[in-house]
Amino acid sequence: MIALRSVLFNTIFYANLIIRMIVLSPYYFLAPRLTAYAIPKNWARSNHWLMRVIVGTTFEIEGLENLPDGSYILAPKHQSFWDTYALLPWLKDPVYILKRELMWIPLFGWYAKKQRVIPVDRGARGKVMVEVLKRTKQELSTGRQLIIYPEGTRRPPGAEPVYKYGIARMYRDLAIPVVPIVMHPGLFWPRRSIRRYPGHFKVRILPPILPGMDPDAFFARLIEVSERASDELLLETVEANPHLPLPPTAVERLAELRKLKAATA
């Protein structure tokens, strides 16, 4: 049944994406940018509905009150394609820094360009990164929210964290709050898999880290608060969904956490 529901969901998910981009293109490209943003927001909402109705996966968000007014950096854990769009309905005007190759995808790249995303060559250095920072400051000056995945790429649940120092440089140069977010959608929508699993999980928005810290101290703080909260949420999620097939990384990390919990009890 899970395999059948997964195939059905994946088919409708991608059809929903392609059909919306084609049919709504005239309105999207003629409308003002912020007005056009309603289209990706509603697309995200429709995906949440599809996950709930077809797969049986639901979620809740904790900590929306931790989102500051104005500009800030959103720093989510990244496990799944799900978390690239999931929070759009709750964000006023987000901007992504993404690899430039994505801009070459027909329709998607055009939609992204309309929202003034910031493409970057992952191997870029020097003047290119200076230009990226300049573009970022321009976008944030209008009150937008910058989304950065601190680990750079998707990581399986429970995997050893590999944070990139780039977010510390952004924190220093932009001087705005950074809001860590932890979640485990990778247990329900695994990377490199067509399977989707039913259940319920939480997205936890943590209190913002205010500007003004030394970049190294900030970087250590971000890792510490994110990983501690991520471990707590991993235990909660697995206990609430005992049916889930767990990746080896989650099994190993859960064993470590339970051993530590027993030792300190």
C-alpha positions as CSV (number, residue, x, y, z in Angstrom):
1,M,0.0,0.0,0.0
2,I,2.9,2.4,0.8
3,A,4.4,1.7,-2.6
4,L,1.2,2.4,-4.4
5,R,0.5,5.6,-2.5
6,S,4.0,6.7,-3.1
7,V,3.7,6.3,-6.8
8,L,0.4,8.0,-6.9
9,F,1.7,10.9,-4.8
10,N,4.8,11.4,-6.9
11,T,2.9,11.3,-10.1
12,I,0.4,13.9,-9.0
13,F,3.1,16.0,-7.2
14,Y,5.1,16.5,-10.4
15,A,2.0,16.9,-12.6
16,N,0.8,19.6,-10.1
17,L,4.1,21.4,-10.4
18,I,4.4,21.3,-14.2
19,I,0.7,22.1,-14.9
20,R,0.7,25.0,-12.5
21,M,3.9,26.5,-14.0
22,I,2.5,26.2,-17.5
23,V,-1.1,27.3,-17.0
24,L,-0.3,30.1,-14.5
25,S,2.7,31.5,-16.4
26,P,0.8,34.4,-18.1
27,Y,-0.5,35.7,-14.7
28,Y,2.8,35.0,-12.9
29,F,5.0,36.9,-15.3
30,L,2.7,39.8,-15.8
31,A,1.8,40.3,-12.1
32,P,4.0,42.3,-9.7
33,R,6.6,40.1,-8.1
34,L,5.1,40.0,-4.6
35,T,1.6,39.4,-6.1
36,A,3.0,36.5,-8.2
37,Y,4.5,35.0,-5.0
38,A,1.0,33.8,-4.2
39,I,1.5,31.1,-6.8
40,P,4.4,29.2,-5.2
41,K,2.8,29.7,-1.8
42,N,-0.4,28.1,-3.0
43,W,1.6,25.4,-4.7
44,A,3.2,24.6,-1.4
45,R,-0.2,24.4,0.4
46,S,-1.5,22.1,-2.3
47,N,1.5,19.8,-1.7
48,H,0.8,19.6,2.0
49,W,-2.8,18.7,1.1
50,L,-1.6,15.9,-1.3
51,M,0.8,14.5,1.4
52,R,-2.0,14.4,3.9
53,V,-4.7,12.9,1.7
54,I,-2.6,10.5,-0.4
55,V,0.2,9.5,1.8
56,G,-1.2,10.2,5.3
57,T,1.6,12.5,6.3
58,T,0.9,15.5,8.5
59,F,3.0,18.1,10.3
60,E,2.8,21.0,12.7
61,I,5.0,24.0,13.2
62,E,6.2,25.1,16.6
63,G,7.8,28.5,17.3
64,L,6.3,30.7,14.6
65,E,6.5,33.5,17.3
66,N,10.3,33.2,17.0
67,L,10.3,34.7,13.5
68,P,11.4,38.3,13.8
69,D,9.9,41.2,11.9
70,G,11.8,42.5,8.9
71,S,14.9,40.8,7.5
72,Y,16.6,37.7,9.0
73,I,18.4,34.6,8.0
74,L,16.5,31.3,8.1
75,A,18.8,28.4,8.8
76,P,16.9,25.1,8.5
77,K,18.3,21.6,8.7
78,H,18.1,20.1,5.2
79,Q,17.0,16.5,4.7
80,S,14.5,16.4,1.9
81,F,13.0,18.1,-1.1
82,W,10.0,18.7,1.2
83,D,11.8,21.3,3.3
84,T,12.8,23.4,0.2
85,Y,9.2,24.6,-0.2
86,A,7.3,23.6,3.0
87,L,7.6,26.9,4.9
88,L,6.7,29.2,2.0
89,P,3.1,29.8,3.2
90,W,4.5,31.3,6.5
91,L,7.2,33.5,5.0
92,K,6.4,37.0,3.8
93,D,9.0,37.4,1.1
94,P,11.9,34.9,1.1
95,V,14.9,34.9,-1.1
96,Y,17.2,31.9,-1.7
97,I,20.8,31.6,-2.5
98,L,21.0,28.6,-4.9
99,K,23.4,27.0,-7.2
100,R,23.3,28.6,-10.6
101,E,22.7,25.3,-12.5
102,L,19.1,25.4,-11.2
103,M,18.5,28.6,-13.1
104,W,19.0,26.7,-16.4
105,I,16.0,24.5,-15.8
106,P,13.1,25.6,-18.2
107,L,10.2,27.2,-16.4
108,F,11.7,26.6,-12.9
109,G,14.6,28.9,-13.7
110,W,12.3,31.6,-15.1
111,Y,10.0,31.4,-12.1
112,A,13.0,31.6,-9.7
113,K,14.4,34.6,-11.6
114,K,11.1,36.4,-11.2
115,Q,11.5,36.1,-7.4
116,R,15.0,37.5,-7.7
117,V,16.8,34.5,-6.2
118,I,20.6,34.8,-6.0
119,P,22.4,32.2,-8.1
120,V,26.0,31.3,-7.2
121,D,28.7,29.0,-8.4
122,R,29.5,26.7,-5.5
123,G,33.2,26.9,-6.3
124,A,33.1,30.7,-6.5
125,R,35.7,32.8,-4.7
126,G,36.8,36.4,-4.5
127,K,34.9,38.9,-6.6
128,V,32.1,36.5,-7.3
129,M,31.3,36.1,-3.6
130,V,31.6,39.8,-3.1
131,E,28.9,40.3,-5.8
132,V,26.7,37.6,-4.2
133,L,27.0,39.5,-0.9
134,K,26.2,42.8,-2.6
135,R,23.1,41.3,-4.2
136,T,22.0,39.7,-0.9
137,K,22.3,43.1,0.9
138,Q,20.2,44.7,-1.8
139,E,17.4,42.1,-1.4
140,L,17.4,42.2,2.4
141,S,17.3,46.0,2.4
142,T,13.6,45.7,1.3
143,G,12.8,43.5,4.3
144,R,13.1,40.0,2.7
145,Q,14.1,36.8,4.5
146,L,17.2,34.9,3.4
147,I,17.1,31.1,3.4
148,I,20.4,29.3,3.8
149,Y,20.9,25.6,4.5
150,P,23.9,25.7,6.8
151,E,25.0,22.2,5.8
152,G,24.8,23.1,2.1
153,T,23.1,19.9,0.9
154,R,20.7,17.3,2.1
155,R,21.8,15.1,5.0
156,P,20.0,11.9,6.1
157,P,18.3,12.0,9.5
158,G,20.8,11.4,12.3
159,A,23.8,11.9,10.1
160,E,26.9,13.6,11.6
161,P,26.5,17.3,10.9
162,V,28.7,19.1,8.4
163,Y,28.1,22.8,8.7
164,K,29.7,25.2,6.2
165,Y,31.3,28.4,7.6
166,G,29.7,30.5,4.9
167,I,26.7,31.2,7.1
168,A,29.0,32.7,9.8
169,R,30.4,35.1,7.2
170,M,26.9,36.0,6.2
171,Y,25.9,36.6,9.8
172,R,28.9,38.9,10.3
173,D,28.5,40.9,7.1
174,L,24.7,41.2,7.1
175,A,24.3,41.9,10.8
176,I,20.8,40.5,11.1
177,P,19.3,37.7,13.3
178,V,19.7,34.0,12.3
179,V,16.8,31.7,13.0
180,P,17.7,28.0,13.3
181,I,15.0,25.4,12.3
182,V,15.1,21.7,13.0
183,M,12.8,19.0,11.5
184,H,13.0,15.4,10.3
185,P,11.0,15.2,7.0
186,G,13.7,12.9,5.7
187,L,12.1,10.1,7.7
188,F,8.9,10.5,5.7
189,W,10.3,11.8,2.4
190,P,13.8,10.2,2.2
191,R,16.3,11.6,-0.2
192,R,17.1,9.4,-3.3
193,S,13.9,7.4,-2.7
194,I,10.5,7.4,-4.3
195,R,8.9,6.1,-1.1
196,R,6.8,8.4,1.0
197,Y,5.7,7.3,4.5
198,P,2.6,8.2,6.6
199,G,2.9,9.7,10.1
200,H,3.2,13.0,11.9
201,F,6.2,15.2,12.6
202,K,7.1,18.6,13.9
203,V,8.9,21.6,12.5
204,R,10.6,23.4,15.4
205,I,11.6,27.1,14.9
206,L,14.2,28.0,17.5
207,P,14.7,31.4,19.1
208,P,16.8,33.7,16.9
209,I,20.5,34.2,17.4
210,L,20.9,38.0,17.5
211,P,23.6,39.9,15.6
212,G,26.8,41.1,17.2
213,M,28.5,37.9,18.2
214,D,32.0,37.0,17.0
215,P,31.6,34.8,13.8
216,D,33.4,31.8,15.3
217,A,31.3,32.1,18.5
218,F,28.2,32.4,16.4
219,F,29.1,29.4,14.3
220,A,29.7,27.2,17.4
221,R,26.4,28.5,18.9
222,L,24.4,27.7,15.8
223,I,25.7,24.1,15.6
224,E,25.2,23.5,19.3
225,V,21.6,24.8,19.5
226,S,20.6,23.2,16.2
227,E,22.1,19.8,16.9
228,R,20.7,19.6,20.5
229,A,17.2,20.5,19.3
230,S,17.5,18.1,16.3
231,D,18.5,15.2,18.6
232,E,15.6,15.9,20.9
233,L,13.2,16.1,18.0
234,L,14.6,12.9,16.4
235,L,13.7,11.0,19.6
236,E,10.3,12.5,19.7
237,T,9.5,11.8,16.1
238,V,10.6,8.2,16.2
239,E,8.7,7.5,19.4
240,A,5.6,9.0,17.8
241,N,6.0,7.0,14.6
242,P,7.3,3.6,15.6
243,H,6.3,2.1,12.2
244,L,8.9,4.1,10.3
245,P,11.8,2.3,8.5
246,L,14.8,4.2,9.8
247,P,18.0,4.9,7.8
248,P,21.2,3.5,9.3
249,T,22.3,7.1,10.3
250,A,19.1,7.5,12.4
251,V,19.5,4.0,14.0
252,E,23.0,4.7,15.0
253,R,22.3,8.2,16.4
254,L,19.2,7.0,18.3
255,A,21.3,4.3,19.9
256,E,23.9,6.9,21.0
257,L,21.2,9.2,22.4
258,R,19.4,6.5,24.3
259,K,22.6,5.3,25.8
260,L,23.5,8.8,26.8
261,K,20.0,9.3,28.3
262,A,20.2,6.1,30.3
263,A,23.6,7.1,31.6
264,T,22.4,10.5,32.9
265,A,19.1,9.2,34.2
